[in-house]
Amino acid sequence: MESDYNRYRKVNTDKEVKEWISSQRDDELQNEFWEYWEEIKAFAEQNRLAVSYVEAEFLLEGELFPVHLTFQDDVTPG
């Protein structure tokens, strides 16, 4: 059974995505991606984490949510 949303809004998403991609310059998209990827790698390196772990735990819907991490060996006994 088709949902109400799909019944009332017939949209060819494949067509919309292809049009959007073709409207963007490939170089521009590539540059944005690599800047984004460098940010992820820097966060992983800064916190001594694997990039795959950062991808799994700190990316939500493609957006990086960096947090300040404190490791047990970083804390000096007081």
PDB file of N, CA, C and O in Angstrom:
ATOM      1  N   MET A   1       0.848  -1.185   0.000  1.00  0.00           N
ATOM      2  CA  MET A   1       0.000   0.000   0.000  1.00  0.00           C
ATOM      3  C   MET A   1       0.892   1.246   0.000  1.00  0.00           C
ATOM      4  O   MET A   1       1.857   1.335   0.758  1.00  0.00           O
ATOM      5  N   GLU A   2       0.560   2.167  -0.833  1.00  0.00           N
ATOM      6  CA  GLU A   2       1.336   3.393  -0.967  1.00  0.00           C
ATOM      7  C   GLU A   2       1.010   4.359   0.172  1.00  0.00           C
ATOM      8  O   GLU A   2      -0.150   4.514   0.552  1.00  0.00           O
ATOM      9  N   SER A   3       2.034   5.001   0.707  1.00  0.00           N
ATOM     10  CA  SER A   3       1.808   5.931   1.818  1.00  0.00           C
ATOM     11  C   SER A   3       1.120   7.195   1.307  1.00  0.00           C
ATOM     12  O   SER A   3       1.161   7.503   0.116  1.00  0.00           O
ATOM     13  N   ASP A   4       0.493   7.911   2.222  1.00  0.00           N
ATOM     14  CA  ASP A   4      -0.178   9.165   1.869  1.00  0.00           C
ATOM     15  C   ASP A   4       0.805  10.168   1.291  1.00  0.00           C
ATOM     16  O   ASP A   4       0.487  10.895   0.350  1.00  0.00           O
ATOM     17  N   TYR A   5       2.007  10.199   1.864  1.00  0.00           N
ATOM     18  CA  TYR A   5       3.013  11.148   1.386  1.00  0.00           C
ATOM     19  C   TYR A   5       3.312  10.908  -0.081  1.00  0.00           C
ATOM     20  O   TYR A   5       3.322  11.848  -0.877  1.00  0.00           O
ATOM     21  N   ASN A   6       3.554   9.663  -0.444  1.00  0.00           N
ATOM     22  CA  ASN A   6       3.877   9.344  -1.834  1.00  0.00           C
ATOM     23  C   ASN A   6       2.686   9.533  -2.756  1.00  0.00           C
ATOM     24  O   ASN A   6       2.853   9.906  -3.917  1.00  0.00           O
ATOM     25  N   ARG A   7       1.508   9.283  -2.263  1.00  0.00           N
ATOM     26  CA  ARG A   7       0.317   9.432  -3.083  1.00  0.00           C
ATOM     27  C   ARG A   7       0.078  10.886  -3.466  1.00  0.00           C
ATOM     28  O   ARG A   7      -0.350  11.174  -4.584  1.00  0.00           O
ATOM     29  N   TYR A   8       0.354  11.807  -2.537  1.00  0.00           N
ATOM     30  CA  TYR A   8       0.063  13.215  -2.791  1.00  0.00           C
ATOM     31  C   TYR A   8       1.247  13.980  -3.376  1.00  0.00           C
ATOM     32  O   TYR A   8       1.089  15.094  -3.875  1.00  0.00           O
ATOM     33  N   ARG A   9       2.402  13.390  -3.313  1.00  0.00           N
ATOM     34  CA  ARG A   9       3.575  14.075  -3.871  1.00  0.00           C
ATOM     35  C   ARG A   9       4.363  13.096  -4.719  1.00  0.00           C
ATOM     36  O   ARG A   9       5.271  12.423  -4.231  1.00  0.00           O
ATOM     37  N   LYS A  10       4.018  13.023  -5.960  1.00  0.00           N
ATOM     38  CA  LYS A  10       4.723  12.150  -6.895  1.00  0.00           C
ATOM     39  C   LYS A  10       5.956  12.897  -7.407  1.00  0.00           C
ATOM     40  O   LYS A  10       5.841  13.864  -8.160  1.00  0.00           O
ATOM     41  N   VAL A  11       7.115  12.441  -6.992  1.00  0.00           N
ATOM     42  CA  VAL A  11       8.355  13.098  -7.384  1.00  0.00           C
ATOM     43  C   VAL A  11       9.330  12.037  -7.843  1.00  0.00           C
ATOM     44  O   VAL A  11       9.483  10.990  -7.215  1.00  0.00           O
ATOM     45  N   ASN A  12       9.976  12.327  -8.937  1.00  0.00           N
ATOM     46  CA  ASN A  12      11.019  11.444  -9.427  1.00  0.00           C
ATOM     47  C   ASN A  12      12.326  11.900  -8.792  1.00  0.00           C
ATOM     48  O   ASN A  12      13.011  12.773  -9.324  1.00  0.00           O
ATOM     49  N   THR A  13      12.668  11.306  -7.650  1.00  0.00           N
ATOM     50  CA  THR A  13      13.856  11.752  -6.921  1.00  0.00           C
ATOM     51  C   THR A  13      15.129  11.502  -7.706  1.00  0.00           C
ATOM     52  O   THR A  13      16.066  12.296  -7.625  1.00  0.00           O
ATOM     53  N   ASP A  14      15.183  10.422  -8.461  1.00  0.00           N
ATOM     54  CA  ASP A  14      16.372  10.160  -9.273  1.00  0.00           C
ATOM     55  C   ASP A  14      16.614  11.316 -10.238  1.00  0.00           C
ATOM     56  O   ASP A  14      17.746  11.768 -10.408  1.00  0.00           O
ATOM     57  N   LYS A  15      15.553  11.783 -10.859  1.00  0.00           N
ATOM     58  CA  LYS A  15      15.668  12.884 -11.804  1.00  0.00           C
ATOM     59  C   LYS A  15      16.131  14.156 -11.087  1.00  0.00           C
ATOM     60  O   LYS A  15      16.993  14.873 -11.595  1.00  0.00           O
ATOM     61  N   GLU A  16      15.563  14.438  -9.911  1.00  0.00           N
ATOM     62  CA  GLU A  16      15.944  15.626  -9.153  1.00  0.00           C
ATOM     63  C   GLU A  16      17.412  15.579  -8.749  1.00  0.00           C
ATOM     64  O   GLU A  16      18.122  16.578  -8.864  1.00  0.00           O
ATOM     65  N   VAL A  17      17.866  14.429  -8.280  1.00  0.00           N
ATOM     66  CA  VAL A  17      19.259  14.285  -7.866  1.00  0.00           C
ATOM     67  C   VAL A  17      20.190  14.458  -9.052  1.00  0.00           C
ATOM     68  O   VAL A  17      21.196  15.161  -8.955  1.00  0.00           O
ATOM     69  N   LYS A  18      19.867  13.825 -10.167  1.00  0.00           N
ATOM     70  CA  LYS A  18      20.708  13.952 -11.354  1.00  0.00           C
ATOM     71  C   LYS A  18      20.769  15.401 -11.831  1.00  0.00           C
ATOM     72  O   LYS A  18      21.835  15.874 -12.226  1.00  0.00           O
ATOM     73  N   GLU A  19      19.653  16.103 -11.800  1.00  0.00           N
ATOM     74  CA  GLU A  19      19.641  17.508 -12.201  1.00  0.00           C
ATOM     75  C   GLU A  19      20.489  18.351 -11.268  1.00  0.00           C
ATOM     76  O   GLU A  19      21.221  19.235 -11.715  1.00  0.00           O
ATOM     77  N   TRP A  20      20.396  18.083  -9.975  1.00  0.00           N
ATOM     78  CA  TRP A  20      21.182  18.844  -9.009  1.00  0.00           C
ATOM     79  C   TRP A  20      22.671  18.592  -9.226  1.00  0.00           C
ATOM     80  O   TRP A  20      23.467  19.531  -9.234  1.00  0.00           O
ATOM     81  N   ILE A  21      23.044  17.335  -9.399  1.00  0.00           N
ATOM     82  CA  ILE A  21      24.451  17.000  -9.603  1.00  0.00           C
ATOM     83  C   ILE A  21      24.971  17.638 -10.886  1.00  0.00           C
ATOM     84  O   ILE A  21      26.083  18.166 -10.916  1.00  0.00           O
ATOM     85  N   SER A  22      24.175  17.588 -11.934  1.00  0.00           N
ATOM     86  CA  SER A  22      24.636  18.176 -13.196  1.00  0.00           C
ATOM     87  C   SER A  22      24.727  19.694 -13.093  1.00  0.00           C
ATOM     88  O   SER A  22      25.499  20.315 -13.823  1.00  0.00           O
ATOM     89  N   SER A  23      23.956  20.295 -12.206  1.00  0.00           N
ATOM     90  CA  SER A  23      24.011  21.744 -12.052  1.00  0.00           C
ATOM     91  C   SER A  23      25.234  22.182 -11.251  1.00  0.00           C
ATOM     92  O   SER A  23      25.654  23.336 -11.339  1.00  0.00           O
ATOM     93  N   GLN A  24      25.795  21.287 -10.486  1.00  0.00           N
ATOM     94  CA  GLN A  24      26.992  21.579  -9.699  1.00  0.00           C
ATOM     95  C   GLN A  24      28.226  21.265 -10.526  1.00  0.00           C
ATOM     96  O   GLN A  24      28.212  20.355 -11.355  1.00  0.00           O
ATOM     97  N   ARG A  25      29.256  21.995 -10.307  1.00  0.00           N
ATOM     98  CA  ARG A  25      30.516  21.690 -10.982  1.00  0.00           C
ATOM     99  C   ARG A  25      31.178  20.530 -10.265  1.00  0.00           C
ATOM    100  O   ARG A  25      31.230  20.506  -9.035  1.00  0.00           O
ATOM    101  N   ASP A  26      31.686  19.566 -11.027  1.00  0.00           N
ATOM    102  CA  ASP A  26      32.335  18.403 -10.438  1.00  0.00           C
ATOM    103  C   ASP A  26      33.506  18.796  -9.549  1.00  0.00           C
ATOM    104  O   ASP A  26      33.691  18.229  -8.473  1.00  0.00           O
ATOM    105  N   ASP A  27      34.290  19.757  -9.993  1.00  0.00           N
ATOM    106  CA  ASP A  27      35.451  20.188  -9.205  1.00  0.00           C
ATOM    107  C   ASP A  27      35.011  20.749  -7.855  1.00  0.00           C
ATOM    108  O   ASP A  27      35.634  20.489  -6.826  1.00  0.00           O
ATOM    109  N   GLU A  28      33.945  21.510  -7.879  1.00  0.00           N
ATOM    110  CA  GLU A  28      33.439  22.128  -6.653  1.00  0.00           C
ATOM    111  C   GLU A  28      32.991  21.057  -5.664  1.00  0.00           C
ATOM    112  O   GLU A  28      33.287  21.141  -4.472  1.00  0.00           O
ATOM    113  N   LEU A  29      32.276  20.050  -6.164  1.00  0.00           N
ATOM    114  CA  LEU A  29      31.825  18.967  -5.295  1.00  0.00           C
ATOM    115  C   LEU A  29      33.015  18.179  -4.750  1.00  0.00           C
ATOM    116  O   LEU A  29      33.034  17.811  -3.576  1.00  0.00           O
ATOM    117  N   GLN A  30      33.993  17.924  -5.595  1.00  0.00           N
ATOM    118  CA  GLN A  30      35.183  17.194  -5.162  1.00  0.00           C
ATOM    119  C   GLN A  30      35.914  17.982  -4.065  1.00  0.00           C
ATOM    120  O   GLN A  30      36.313  17.406  -3.052  1.00  0.00           O
ATOM    121  N   ASN A  31      36.088  19.271  -4.258  1.00  0.00           N
ATOM    122  CA  ASN A  31      36.776  20.091  -3.264  1.00  0.00           C
ATOM    123  C   ASN A  31      36.033  20.093  -1.938  1.00  0.00           C
ATOM    124  O   ASN A  31      36.650  19.970  -0.880  1.00  0.00           O
ATOM    125  N   GLU A  32      34.722  20.231  -1.987  1.00  0.00           N
ATOM    126  CA  GLU A  32      33.931  20.220  -0.757  1.00  0.00           C
ATOM    127  C   GLU A  32      34.084  18.886  -0.033  1.00  0.00           C
ATOM    128  O   GLU A  32      34.230  18.843   1.189  1.00  0.00           O
ATOM    129  N   PHE A  33      34.049  17.805  -0.799  1.00  0.00           N
ATOM    130  CA  PHE A  33      34.193  16.489  -0.173  1.00  0.00           C
ATOM    131  C   PHE A  33      35.543  16.353   0.497  1.00  0.00           C
ATOM    132  O   PHE A  33      35.611  15.900   1.639  1.00  0.00           O
ATOM    133  N   TRP A  34      36.626  16.733  -0.178  1.00  0.00           N
ATOM    134  CA  TRP A  34      37.958  16.555   0.394  1.00  0.00           C
ATOM    135  C   TRP A  34      38.183  17.449   1.601  1.00  0.00           C
ATOM    136  O   TRP A  34      38.884  17.052   2.533  1.00  0.00           O
ATOM    137  N   GLU A  35      37.613  18.634   1.607  1.00  0.00           N
ATOM    138  CA  GLU A  35      37.689  19.494   2.797  1.00  0.00           C
ATOM    139  C   GLU A  35      36.975  18.827   3.967  1.00  0.00           C
ATOM    140  O   GLU A  35      37.480  18.805   5.089  1.00  0.00           O
ATOM    141  N   TYR A  36      35.801  18.287   3.689  1.00  0.00           N
ATOM    142  CA  TYR A  36      35.015  17.575   4.702  1.00  0.00           C
ATOM    143  C   TYR A  36      35.784  16.361   5.210  1.00  0.00           C
ATOM    144  O   TYR A  36      35.818  16.110   6.415  1.00  0.00           O
ATOM    145  N   TRP A  37      36.397  15.609   4.309  1.00  0.00           N
ATOM    146  CA  TRP A  37      37.140  14.405   4.682  1.00  0.00           C
ATOM    147  C   TRP A  37      38.358  14.752   5.527  1.00  0.00           C
ATOM    148  O   TRP A  37      38.683  14.035   6.474  1.00  0.00           O
ATOM    149  N   GLU A  38      39.039  15.855   5.187  1.00  0.00           N
ATOM    150  CA  GLU A  38      40.197  16.287   5.976  1.00  0.00           C
ATOM    151  C   GLU A  38      39.784  16.659   7.395  1.00  0.00           C
ATOM    152  O   GLU A  38      40.529  16.408   8.343  1.00  0.00           O
ATOM    153  N   GLU A  39      38.606  17.255   7.549  1.00  0.00           N
ATOM    154  CA  GLU A  39      38.088  17.593   8.874  1.00  0.00           C
ATOM    155  C   GLU A  39      37.854  16.327   9.697  1.00  0.00           C
ATOM    156  O   GLU A  39      38.174  16.285  10.885  1.00  0.00           O
ATOM    157  N   ILE A  40      37.301  15.309   9.067  1.00  0.00           N
ATOM    158  CA  ILE A  40      37.062  14.036   9.758  1.00  0.00           C
ATOM    159  C   ILE A  40      38.388  13.397  10.155  1.00  0.00           C
ATOM    160  O   ILE A  40      38.540  12.926  11.282  1.00  0.00           O
ATOM    161  N   LYS A  41      39.343  13.379   9.234  1.00  0.00           N
ATOM    162  CA  LYS A  41      40.649  12.786   9.525  1.00  0.00           C
ATOM    163  C   LYS A  41      41.370  13.550  10.639  1.00  0.00           C
ATOM    164  O   LYS A  41      41.998  12.935  11.501  1.00  0.00           O
ATOM    165  N   ALA A  42      41.286  14.868  10.629  1.00  0.00           N
ATOM    166  CA  ALA A  42      41.936  15.682  11.659  1.00  0.00           C
ATOM    167  C   ALA A  42      41.327  15.400  13.029  1.00  0.00           C
ATOM    168  O   ALA A  42      42.053  15.285  14.017  1.00  0.00           O
ATOM    169  N   PHE A  43      40.007  15.289  13.095  1.00  0.00           N
ATOM    170  CA  PHE A  43      39.344  14.974  14.361  1.00  0.00           C
ATOM    171  C   PHE A  43      39.795  13.613  14.872  1.00  0.00           C
ATOM    172  O   PHE A  43      40.070  13.450  16.061  1.00  0.00           O
ATOM    173  N   ALA A  44      39.870  12.636  13.972  1.00  0.00           N
ATOM    174  CA  ALA A  44      40.300  11.285  14.353  1.00  0.00           C
ATOM    175  C   ALA A  44      41.734  11.309  14.872  1.00  0.00           C
ATOM    176  O   ALA A  44      42.035  10.715  15.908  1.00  0.00           O
ATOM    177  N   GLU A  45      42.609  11.992  14.157  1.00  0.00           N
ATOM    178  CA  GLU A  45      44.021  12.056  14.561  1.00  0.00           C
ATOM    179  C   GLU A  45      44.190  12.785  15.892  1.00  0.00           C
ATOM    180  O   GLU A  45      44.950  12.352  16.758  1.00  0.00           O
ATOM    181  N   GLN A  46      43.479  13.887  16.040  1.00  0.00           N
ATOM    182  CA  GLN A  46      43.569  14.689  17.264  1.00  0.00           C
ATOM    183  C   GLN A  46      43.163  13.871  18.488  1.00  0.00           C
ATOM    184  O   GLN A  46      43.734  14.032  19.567  1.00  0.00           O
ATOM    185  N   ASN A  47      42.178  12.996  18.313  1.00  0.00           N
ATOM    186  CA  ASN A  47      41.666  12.216  19.439  1.00  0.00           C
ATOM    187  C   ASN A  47      42.181  10.785  19.467  1.00  0.00           C
ATOM    188  O   ASN A  47      41.691   9.953  20.230  1.00  0.00           O
ATOM    189  N   ARG A  48      43.179  10.505  18.625  1.00  0.00           N
ATOM    190  CA  ARG A  48      43.803   9.183  18.564  1.00  0.00           C
ATOM    191  C   ARG A  48      42.766   8.085  18.332  1.00  0.00           C
ATOM    192  O   ARG A  48      42.755   7.063  19.020  1.00  0.00           O
ATOM    193  N   LEU A  49      41.897   8.318  17.350  1.00  0.00           N
ATOM    194  CA  LEU A  49      40.848   7.367  16.996  1.00  0.00           C
ATOM    195  C   LEU A  49      41.011   6.946  15.543  1.00  0.00           C
ATOM    196  O   LEU A  49      41.574   7.681  14.732  1.00  0.00           O
ATOM    197  N   ALA A  50      40.518   5.768  15.227  1.00  0.00           N
ATOM    198  CA  ALA A  50      40.499   5.323  13.837  1.00  0.00           C
ATOM    199  C   ALA A  50      39.443   6.124  13.079  1.00  0.00           C
ATOM    200  O   ALA A  50      38.389   6.453  13.623  1.00  0.00           O
ATOM    201  N   VAL A  51      39.736   6.430  11.831  1.00  0.00           N
ATOM    202  CA  VAL A  51      38.785   7.182  11.012  1.00  0.00           C
ATOM    203  C   VAL A  51      37.465   6.410  10.904  1.00  0.00           C
ATOM    204  O   VAL A  51      36.392   7.011  10.940  1.00  0.00           O
ATOM    205  N   SER A  52      37.541   5.097  10.775  1.00  0.00           N
ATOM    206  CA  SER A  52      36.313   4.290  10.682  1.00  0.00           C
ATOM    207  C   SER A  52      35.475   4.417  11.940  1.00  0.00           C
ATOM    208  O   SER A  52      34.246   4.416  11.868  1.00  0.00           O
ATOM    209  N   TYR A  53      36.131   4.528  13.111  1.00  0.00           N
ATOM    210  CA  TYR A  53      35.395   4.709  14.367  1.00  0.00           C
ATOM    211  C   TYR A  53      34.712   6.073  14.391  1.00  0.00           C
ATOM    212  O   TYR A  53      33.561   6.193  14.811  1.00  0.00           O
ATOM    213  N   VAL A  54      35.429   7.096  13.938  1.00  0.00           N
ATOM    214  CA  VAL A  54      34.840   8.441  13.886  1.00  0.00           C
ATOM    215  C   VAL A  54      33.635   8.443  12.958  1.00  0.00           C
ATOM    216  O   VAL A  54      32.605   9.041  13.270  1.00  0.00           O
ATOM    217  N   GLU A  55      33.764   7.770  11.813  1.00  0.00           N
ATOM    218  CA  GLU A  55      32.639   7.685  10.883  1.00  0.00           C
ATOM    219  C   GLU A  55      31.425   7.039  11.541  1.00  0.00           C
ATOM    220  O   GLU A  55      30.296   7.496  11.360  1.00  0.00           O
ATOM    221  N   ALA A  56      31.660   5.976  12.305  1.00  0.00           N
ATOM    222  CA  ALA A  56      30.560   5.225  12.912  1.00  0.00           C
ATOM    223  C   ALA A  56      29.929   5.957  14.091  1.00  0.00           C
ATOM    224  O   ALA A  56      28.716   5.885  14.290  1.00  0.00           O
ATOM    225  N   GLU A  57      30.748   6.662  14.875  1.00  0.00           N
ATOM    226  CA  GLU A  57      30.251   7.212  16.136  1.00  0.00           C
ATOM    227  C   GLU A  57      29.990   8.709  16.144  1.00  0.00           C
ATOM    228  O   GLU A  57      29.208   9.183  16.968  1.00  0.00           O
ATOM    229  N   PHE A  58      30.620   9.473  15.251  1.00  0.00           N
ATOM    230  CA  PHE A  58      30.508  10.929  15.320  1.00  0.00           C
ATOM    231  C   PHE A  58      29.869  11.554  14.088  1.00  0.00           C
ATOM    232  O   PHE A  58      29.727  12.775  14.028  1.00  0.00           O
ATOM    233  N   LEU A  59      29.483  10.752  13.109  1.00  0.00           N
ATOM    234  CA  LEU A  59      28.787  11.277  11.940  1.00  0.00           C
ATOM    235  C   LEU A  59      27.310  10.944  12.050  1.00  0.00           C
ATOM    236  O   LEU A  59      26.935   9.790  12.254  1.00  0.00           O
ATOM    237  N   LEU A  60      26.495  11.945  11.915  1.00  0.00           N
ATOM    238  CA  LEU A  60      25.051  11.752  11.949  1.00  0.00           C
ATOM    239  C   LEU A  60      24.484  12.400  10.707  1.00  0.00           C
ATOM    240  O   LEU A  60      24.575  13.615  10.528  1.00  0.00           O
ATOM    241  N   GLU A  61      23.892  11.577   9.845  1.00  0.00           N
ATOM    242  CA  GLU A  61      23.326  12.044   8.579  1.00  0.00           C
ATOM    243  C   GLU A  61      24.343  12.864   7.793  1.00  0.00           C
ATOM    244  O   GLU A  61      24.010  13.901   7.218  1.00  0.00           O
ATOM    245  N   GLY A  62      25.594  12.384   7.776  1.00  0.00           N
ATOM    246  CA  GLY A  62      26.631  13.015   6.983  1.00  0.00           C
ATOM    247  C   GLY A  62      27.271  14.240   7.599  1.00  0.00           C
ATOM    248  O   GLY A  62      28.096  14.885   6.952  1.00  0.00           O
ATOM    249  N   GLU A  63      26.922  14.582   8.824  1.00  0.00           N
ATOM    250  CA  GLU A  63      27.497  15.755   9.467  1.00  0.00           C
ATOM    251  C   GLU A  63      28.328  15.313  10.657  1.00  0.00           C
ATOM    252  O   GLU A  63      27.893  14.480  11.452  1.00  0.00           O
ATOM    253  N   LEU A  64      29.525  15.870  10.778  1.00  0.00           N
ATOM    254  CA  LEU A  64      30.424  15.557  11.879  1.00  0.00           C
ATOM    255  C   LEU A  64      30.008  16.327  13.122  1.00  0.00           C
ATOM    256  O   LEU A  64      29.826  17.543  13.079  1.00  0.00           O
ATOM    257  N   PHE A  65      29.860  15.608  14.227  1.00  0.00           N
ATOM    258  CA  PHE A  65      29.546  16.217  15.515  1.00  0.00           C
ATOM    259  C   PHE A  65      30.739  15.989  16.442  1.00  0.00           C
ATOM    260  O   PHE A  65      30.752  15.029  17.213  1.00  0.00           O
ATOM    261  N   PRO A  66      31.749  16.875  16.367  1.00  0.00           N
ATOM    262  CA  PRO A  66      32.929  16.679  17.208  1.00  0.00           C
ATOM    263  C   PRO A  66      32.612  16.995  18.672  1.00  0.00           C
ATOM    264  O   PRO A  66      31.848  17.914  18.966  1.00  0.00           O
ATOM    265  N   VAL A  67      33.197  16.238  19.564  1.00  0.00           N
ATOM    266  CA  VAL A  67      33.055  16.482  20.991  1.00  0.00           C
ATOM    267  C   VAL A  67      34.448  16.484  21.603  1.00  0.00           C
ATOM    268  O   VAL A  67      35.381  15.921  21.031  1.00  0.00           O
ATOM    269  N   HIS A  68      34.590  17.109  22.752  1.00  0.00           N
ATOM    270  CA  HIS A  68      35.868  17.110  23.447  1.00  0.00           C
ATOM    271  C   HIS A  68      35.974  15.801  24.219  1.00  0.00           C
ATOM    272  O   HIS A  68      35.134  15.496  25.065  1.00  0.00           O
ATOM    273  N   LEU A  69      37.008  15.039  23.921  1.00  0.00           N
ATOM    274  CA  LEU A  69      37.200  13.752  24.578  1.00  0.00           C
ATOM    275  C   LEU A  69      38.364  13.852  25.553  1.00  0.00           C
ATOM    276  O   LEU A  69      39.394  14.452  25.247  1.00  0.00           O
ATOM    277  N   THR A  70      38.190  13.259  26.726  1.00  0.00           N
ATOM    278  CA  THR A  70      39.255  13.174  27.709  1.00  0.00           C
ATOM    279  C   THR A  70      39.499  11.712  27.993  1.00  0.00           C
ATOM    280  O   THR A  70      38.591  10.981  28.388  1.00  0.00           O
ATOM    281  N   PHE A  71      40.734  11.293  27.788  1.00  0.00           N
ATOM    282  CA  PHE A  71      41.088   9.905  28.036  1.00  0.00           C
ATOM    283  C   PHE A  71      41.700   9.769  29.417  1.00  0.00           C
ATOM    284  O   PHE A  71      42.258  10.729  29.948  1.00  0.00           O
ATOM    285  N   GLN A  72      41.601   8.602  29.992  1.00  0.00           N
ATOM    286  CA  GLN A  72      42.078   8.379  31.333  1.00  0.00           C
ATOM    287  C   GLN A  72      43.572   8.708  31.468  1.00  0.00           C
ATOM    288  O   GLN A  72      43.988   9.246  32.494  1.00  0.00           O
ATOM    289  N   ASP A  73      44.367   8.400  30.469  1.00  0.00           N
ATOM    290  CA  ASP A  73      45.791   8.699  30.548  1.00  0.00           C
ATOM    291  C   ASP A  73      46.104  10.181  30.340  1.00  0.00           C
ATOM    292  O   ASP A  73      47.245  10.601  30.528  1.00  0.00           O
ATOM    293  N   ASP A  74      45.106  10.976  29.954  1.00  0.00           N
ATOM    294  CA  ASP A  74      45.287  12.421  29.794  1.00  0.00           C
ATOM    295  C   ASP A  74      45.119  13.162  31.116  1.00  0.00           C
ATOM    296  O   ASP A  74      45.566  14.302  31.244  1.00  0.00           O
ATOM    297  N   VAL A  75      44.493  12.542  32.084  1.00  0.00           N
ATOM    298  CA  VAL A  75      44.177  13.196  33.354  1.00  0.00           C
ATOM    299  C   VAL A  75      45.351  12.989  34.304  1.00  0.00           C
ATOM    300  O   VAL A  75      45.791  11.862  34.527  1.00  0.00           O
ATOM    301  N   THR A  76      45.845  14.078  34.852  1.00  0.00           N
ATOM    302  CA  THR A  76      46.935  13.957  35.810  1.00  0.00           C
ATOM    303  C   THR A  76      46.349  13.756  37.201  1.00  0.00           C
ATOM    304  O   THR A  76      45.416  14.459  37.591  1.00  0.00           O
ATOM    305  N   PRO A  77      46.892  12.800  37.953  1.00  0.00           N
ATOM    306  CA  PRO A  77      46.357  12.569  39.305  1.00  0.00           C
ATOM    307  C   PRO A  77      46.572  13.797  40.181  1.00  0.00           C
ATOM    308  O   PRO A  77      47.634  14.419  40.148  1.00  0.00           O
ATOM    309  N   GLY A  78      45.584  14.126  40.938  1.00  0.00           N
ATOM    310  CA  GLY A  78      45.653  15.335  41.749  1.00  0.00           C
ATOM    311  C   GLY A  78      45.690  15.033  43.145  1.00  0.00           C
ATOM    312  O   GLY A  78      45.749  15.943  43.972  1.00  0.00           O
TER     313      GLY A  78
END
